[in-house]
Amino acid sequence: EVQLVESGGGLVQPGGSLRLSCATSGFSFSNYAMRWVRRAPGKGLEWVSGISGSGASTYYADSVKGRFTISRDNSKNTLYLQMNSLGAEDTAIYYCAKHLTTPGAPFDHWGQGTLVTVSS
Amino acid sequence: YVLTQPPSVSVAPGETARITCGGASIGSESVHWYQHKPGQAPVVVIYYNSDRPSGIPARFYGSNSRNTATLTISSVEAGDEADYYCQVWDSNTDLVFGGGTKLTVL
């Protein structure tokens, strides 16, 4: 059974940093592209960042480019998102999602999400 | 690339719900649909325009033509109440979600 379990969310002050993790199991992690997708309160889904299976290619939404860094450790089957210079607009539930195959393919599995709250 | 969905759709139980997703020449793209209930992980209900993942009831049907993709849910049940999102991947703009449609079962 495919499982994606996010962690690392919490309350952080504006300008602060957080590192999210997504522990995976039940599939050959290194073979699949992954993304982080968020949903802010009262808003819709927004993709944040993506990474190829090997980690060689990364993708960022304009709203987070230069502030967030996605990475993966294929030996640990874990996806990461380093978030710096956080602002109130980054408050959201962050989900990790597995692509069916490549970064252009649909998501076939999602985690339950981890809540990030940016507030003083 | 912009995908436009109606903010809300309301139907009575047993009726048919149609949720649209508008985009320029979207008929030439592959459209995927996700169901998102509060407190739960999103679930793909239709991918590649009309394919249904295993476990998704046949009541869920997808179509895509010209400038509009449509998710049709027949014989709507109370458990179908959720937010629904269309999504495409475009080689120029990468991944795009529609704004989402809240389906209310009256």
Interface residues (C-beta under 8 A of the other chain):
Chain A: L4 R35 V37 R39 G44 L45 E46 W47 G50 Y59 Y95 A97 L100 P103 G104 A105 P106 F107 D108 W110 G111 Q112 G113
Chain B: S30 H32 Y34 H36 Q40 A41 P42 V43 V44 Y47 Y48 P53 D83 Y85 Q87 W89 S91 D94 L95 F97 G98 G99 G100
